[in-house]
Amino acid sequence: MASALEAHGASLYEPLGGGKVRCTACARYCAIPDGSHGFCFVRKNEGGRLVLLTYGLASAVQVDPVEKKPLSHYRPGTRVYSIGTVGCNWRCLYCQNAEISQEHEVRGRPLSPRAAVAGARRYGCSGVTFTYNEPTIFAEYALDVIQEAHAAGLFANFVTNGYMSPEAVDLIGPHLDAVSVDFKGSGEAGFLRKYITAKGPEPIWETAAGLQRHGVHVEVTDLIVPSVGESVEATRTLARYVRDTLGPETPFHLLRFHPDYRMMDLPETPIPTLEKLHAVAKGEGLDYVYLGNVWGHPLEHTYCPECGAVAVRRYGFTIQAWNLDRENRCRACGHRIPIVGRPPSDYLPTFATPV
């Protein structure tokens, strides 16, 4: 159902003359004639004015653990109110949310910024998350929700492909608390062109660095697609970038692929492949490398880089044991683990029990 909010004016654009506008929300910089929309389907030129058709229209709303985003080093053990809309600036052939991300018809249920925050509080969430489709394309809506969330004492984070423009980074960065930036197929240019319809990884690199400069907590994910997106060299290049630009303490998540949408013929990523690439990333000097979507694997845990002890024991999105003191220092050796916050005091029966 559409709402009266659908013609909300966008701020990320510039006039080109002759009725055209250039959208400046993402790295595509779509030049949009009057009456047309950009690559994402939801940013439209109406009479030389860019409008965001999905402002206040949520196509997906859910309460999630923050670890699902995945954020392993930010506000562990908390819940977030997850919001998505229709549309996307990528065309991932394996998208698990294709029914909304590749939707051409603008639809959704009305969810104003104030209502979004009220929902988050009603369900005991500590933050709001923009996810399921690319939040950059509805940046103006997200920003208004973020400001309402902060006024209510909640945090806010993006789950993003990182294909943002510097203009969007500067708009959102000063207000965002945390971000998970997802490099698909290790950001290898050929993979991005063939399976995503993106030119290359440079805008993603710039987004991650730009958001960090704004003080945003950054974690990096890397979806490993078997056969077509599991390059050792690409993973090594990405790990070096993360180490040199974002810092060796940046959490790095290698995610297991599962078949979906138009890539149903591929298997799930073999666990030995993930383990091999985990060793590659660790070998490049990253302190915290995780495997995702492999519940029960020992590489889900947080290990102290100083002494090797299990600092946080995890099972999927659940923390099973917390072996850090009140300053998030390893109980075995005293090394500080860079995790923002701690689980709520009633989260774990074994909260203060050494692993």
C-alpha positions in Angstrom: 0.0 0.0 0.0 1.4 3.4 -1.0 1.1 6.4 1.3 1.0 10.2 1.0 4.6 10.2 2.0 5.8 8.8 -1.4 6.6 12.1 -3.0 9.0 13.2 -0.3 11.7 15.4 -1.7 15.2 14.0 -1.8 18.3 16.0 -0.9 21.0 14.0 -2.6 20.8 15.3 -6.2 21.8 18.2 -8.4 20.1 19.8 -11.4 21.7 19.2 -14.9 19.6 21.6 -16.9 16.9 20.7 -19.5 14.8 19.2 -16.8 17.4 16.5 -16.0 18.8 15.9 -12.5 21.8 13.8 -11.3 21.2 11.7 -8.3 24.2 11.8 -5.9 23.1 9.1 -3.5 25.3 6.3 -4.8 28.3 5.7 -7.0 26.2 5.3 -10.1 25.4 9.0 -10.2 22.3 8.4 -12.4 21.4 11.2 -14.8 17.6 11.1 -14.7 15.3 12.8 -17.3 12.0 14.3 -16.1 9.5 11.5 -15.4 12.1 8.8 -15.1 13.7 7.1 -12.1 17.2 5.9 -11.4 18.7 2.5 -11.5 17.2 1.7 -8.0 13.6 2.3 -9.2 12.7 4.5 -6.2 14.4 7.9 -6.8 12.4 9.7 -9.4 12.7 13.0 -11.3 9.4 14.9 -11.0 9.5 18.2 -12.8 13.2 18.7 -12.2 12.9 17.7 -8.6 14.2 14.4 -7.3 11.8 12.6 -5.0 12.2 9.5 -2.9 9.2 7.3 -3.6 9.8 4.9 -0.6 10.1 7.5 2.1 8.1 6.1 5.0 7.2 2.9 3.2 8.7 -0.2 4.8 8.5 -3.5 2.9 10.3 -5.5 5.6 10.4 -5.0 9.4 11.8 -7.4 11.9 13.4 -7.7 15.3 16.9 -9.2 15.0 19.9 -9.8 17.2 22.6 -7.3 16.3 25.0 -10.2 15.6 22.8 -11.1 12.5 23.9 -7.9 10.7 26.7 -9.1 11.3 28.2 -6.9 14.0 30.3 -8.9 16.4 32.1 -5.9 18.1 29.2 -3.5 18.5 26.6 -3.6 21.4 26.7 -7.4 21.7 23.7 -9.2 22.9 21.3 -6.4 21.9 18.3 -6.5 19.6 17.7 -4.1 16.7 14.6 -3.1 14.8 15.4 -3.9 11.2 13.9 -1.9 8.4 14.0 -2.4 4.6 12.2 -1.0 1.6 11.9 -2.0 -2.1 14.6 -1.2 -4.6 18.3 -1.5 -4.8 21.3 0.0 -6.6 22.8 -3.5 -7.3 21.5 -6.5 -9.3 23.0 -9.5 -7.3 22.1 -12.7 -9.1 22.0 -14.6 -5.8 20.1 -12.0 -3.8 18.2 -13.6 -0.9 15.8 -10.6 -0.7 15.1 -10.3 -4.4 11.4 -10.1 -3.9 11.9 -6.6 -2.4 15.3 -5.5 -3.7 14.4 -6.1 -7.4 10.8 -5.0 -7.1 9.8 -2.3 -9.7 6.5 -1.4 -8.1 6.8 1.0 -5.1 5.0 -0.6 -2.3 5.1 -1.1 1.5 3.3 -0.3 4.7 3.5 3.2 6.1 6.2 3.6 8.7 7.1 7.1 9.6 10.4 7.8 11.5 8.5 8.4 14.7 6.5 5.1 14.2 9.7 3.2 13.5 11.3 4.3 16.7 8.1 3.6 18.6 8.2 0.1 17.2 11.8 -0.4 18.3 11.0 0.7 21.8 7.9 -1.4 22.0 9.9 -4.6 21.2 12.8 -3.8 23.5 15.3 -3.0 20.9 18.5 -1.0 21.6 18.9 0.2 18.0 17.5 0.5 14.5 19.1 -1.1 11.5 18.6 -0.4 7.8 19.0 -3.7 5.9 17.4 -6.3 3.6 17.9 -3.9 0.6 20.5 -1.2 0.1 19.8 1.7 2.6 21.8 4.2 0.6 18.9 4.5 -1.9 16.6 5.7 0.9 19.2 7.8 2.8 16.9 10.7 3.5 14.3 8.5 5.1 17.0 6.6 7.1 18.5 9.9 8.3 15.2 11.0 9.7 14.7 7.7 11.5 18.3 7.9 12.9 17.6 11.3 14.3 14.4 10.1 16.0 16.3 7.1 17.3 19.1 9.1 18.8 16.6 11.4 20.5 15.1 8.2 22.1 18.5 6.9 23.2 18.8 4.2 20.5 21.8 3.6 18.2 21.6 3.2 14.4 23.4 1.1 11.9 23.5 0.3 8.2 24.0 -3.0 6.5 25.3 -1.8 3.1 27.0 -2.8 -0.1 29.1 0.3 0.3 28.4 1.6 -3.2 27.7 5.0 -1.8 28.8 8.4 -3.1 31.0 10.7 -1.0 28.0 13.0 -0.8 25.9 10.2 0.9 28.8 9.4 3.2 29.0 13.0 4.3 25.2 13.1 4.8 24.9 9.9 6.8 28.3 9.5 8.3 28.0 12.1 11.1 24.8 10.4 12.4 25.5 6.7 11.9 26.8 4.6 14.8 27.9 1.4 13.2 28.1 -0.1 9.7 28.6 -3.5 8.2 30.2 -3.0 4.7 29.7 -6.1 2.5 32.4 -6.8 -0.2 30.8 -9.5 -2.3 33.3 -12.0 -3.8 36.1 -10.2 -2.0 35.3 -7.1 -4.2 37.0 -8.7 -7.2 36.2 -6.4 -10.2 35.2 -9.2 -12.6 32.8 -10.7 -10.1 31.2 -7.4 -9.4 30.6 -6.7 -13.1 29.2 -10.1 -14.0 27.1 -11.0 -11.0 26.2 -7.6 -9.5 26.3 -5.0 -12.3 28.8 -2.8 -10.5 31.9 -1.4 -12.1 34.4 -2.1 -9.4 35.3 -2.0 -5.7 36.8 1.5 -5.4 33.6 3.2 -4.2 33.2 0.5 -1.6 36.7 1.0 -0.3 36.2 4.8 -0.2 32.8 4.4 1.6 34.3 2.2 4.4 37.2 4.6 4.9 35.0 7.7 4.7 32.5 6.3 7.3 35.3 5.4 9.6 36.7 9.0 9.4 33.3 10.2 10.5 33.7 8.1 13.7 31.4 5.2 12.6 32.2 1.7 13.9 33.0 -0.3 10.8 32.9 -4.1 10.3 33.7 -5.7 6.9 31.9 -8.8 5.5 32.9 -10.8 2.4 30.4 -13.2 0.8 32.3 -16.1 -0.6 30.5 -17.5 -3.7 31.9 -21.0 -4.6 33.7 -21.3 -7.9 33.0 -17.8 -9.2 33.9 -15.7 -6.1 36.5 -17.4 -4.0 39.7 -16.0 -5.3 42.6 -16.2 -2.8 44.3 -13.2 -4.4 41.1 -11.1 -4.1 40.7 -12.0 -0.5 44.3 -11.2 0.2 44.0 -7.8 -1.5 40.8 -7.0 0.5 42.4 -8.1 3.8 45.4 -5.9 3.1 43.2 -3.0 2.4 41.3 -3.5 5.6 44.5 -3.8 7.6 46.2 -0.8 6.0 43.2 1.6 5.7 40.8 0.6 8.5 43.2 -1.1 10.9 44.1 -4.6 11.9 41.5 -4.6 14.7 38.6 -4.2 12.2 36.3 -7.3 12.4 36.3 -9.2 9.1 33.5 -11.7 8.4 33.8 -14.4 5.7 30.2 -15.4 4.9 29.0 -18.7 3.5 26.9 -18.5 0.3 23.7 -20.4 -0.1 21.9 -20.7 -3.4 19.1 -18.3 -4.1 17.3 -16.2 -6.8 19.1 -16.8 -10.2 22.0 -18.8 -8.8 20.3 -21.9 -7.6 22.7 -24.2 -9.4 25.7 -23.5 -7.1 26.2 -25.3 -3.8 26.8 -23.7 -0.5 30.4 -22.6 0.0 32.4 -25.5 1.2 33.6 -25.1 4.7 37.3 -25.9 3.8 37.2 -23.0 1.3 36.1 -20.6 4.0 38.8 -22.0 6.4 41.4 -21.5 3.7 40.4 -17.9 3.1 40.2 -17.3 6.9 43.9 -18.4 7.0 44.7 -16.0 4.2 43.0 -13.0 6.0 44.7 -13.9 9.3 48.0 -14.2 7.4 47.6 -10.6 6.3 47.6 -9.4 9.9 43.9 -9.1 10.7 43.2 -9.7 14.4 39.6 -10.7 14.3 38.4 -12.9 11.4 35.1 -14.7 11.6 33.2 -17.3 9.6 29.5 -16.5 9.2 26.6 -18.8 8.4 28.4 -21.8 9.8 26.8 -22.3 13.2 28.9 -24.3 15.6 32.2 -23.7 13.9 35.0 -22.7 16.2 35.9 -19.7 14.0 32.7 -18.0 15.0 34.3 -17.2 18.4 36.3 -14.1 19.3 39.9 -15.1 20.2 42.3 -12.9 22.0 45.1 -11.9 19.6 47.6 -11.7 22.4 47.2 -15.1 24.1 44.8 -17.0 21.9 42.2 -17.6 24.5 38.5 -17.7 23.6 37.3 -14.3 24.6 33.7 -14.6 23.4 32.2 -18.0 22.7 29.4 -17.8 20.0 26.9 -20.1 18.4 25.4 -18.4 15.4 23.8 -15.1 16.6 24.0 -16.2 20.2 26.7 -15.4 22.7 27.3 -18.5 24.9 30.0 -17.2 27.2 31.8 -13.9 27.8 35.4 -14.2 29.0 36.1 -10.4 29.3 36.2 -8.2 32.3 34.2 -5.0 32.7 36.6 -3.1 30.5 36.5 -5.8 27.8 39.9 -7.1 28.7 40.8 -10.7 28.2 40.5 -12.5 31.5 43.4 -14.7 30.6 46.0 -12.0 29.8 44.5 -8.6 30.2 44.6 -7.6 26.5 41.8 -5.2 25.6 39.4 -6.5 23.0 37.9 -3.6 20.9 34.2 -4.4 21.4 31.8 -1.5 21.9 29.6 -2.3 24.9 28.9 -5.5 26.7 25.9 -7.9 26.8 23.1 -6.9 29.1 23.8 -8.2 32.6 21.0 -10.7 32.4 21.9 -11.9 28.9 24.1 -14.8 29.9 23.7 -17.3 32.8 27.5 -17.7 32.5 28.2 -14.0 32.0 31.2 -13.8 34.3 32.3 -17.4 34.0 35.7 -18.0 32.3 35.6 -20.1 29.2 
